[in-house]
Amino acid sequence: MSFVVTVLLRAHPGHESAFLALILENARSSLAGEPGCRRFEVCTAPERPGEVFLYEVYDDATAFEAHKTMRHYLDFNAAAAPMLADKVVKTYQLAEDTS
């Protein structure tokens, strides 16, 4: 059963564009370089320019834990941390694969 991670992030005013560029690169690197990363969707809403919602799917919790040790993630996390006002992470198990 797949392991799902959702993350709701809010960038500080003035950091929206730089943060979005960083998270998009992290998503591309995760998909390209992590065998256990199946999806990494970056979602935005024009009416909430500082808000970013992530929908990530991994093979299992172990693959997600491995994601957090990857160089690209560590570099992203260090660069993005001062740009963030808030970060909420939730995890789930995929109830049924409908793809």
Stockholm file with secondary structure:
# STOCKHOLM 1.0

chainA/1-99         MSFVVTVLLRAHPGHESAFLALILENARSSLAGEPGCRRFEVCTAPERPGEVFLYEVYDDATAFEAHKTMRHYLDFNAAAAPMLADKVVKTYQLAEDTS
#=GR chainA/1-99 SS CCEEEEEEEEECTTCHHHHHHHHHHHHHHHHHHCTTEEEEEEEEETTEEEEEEEEEEESSHHHHHHHTTSHHHHHHHHHHGGGEEEEEEEEEECSCCCC
#=GC SS_cons        CCEEEEEEEEECTTCHHHHHHHHHHHHHHHHHHCTTEEEEEEEEETTEEEEEEEEEEESSHHHHHHHTTSHHHHHHHHHHGGGEEEEEEEEEECSCCCC
//
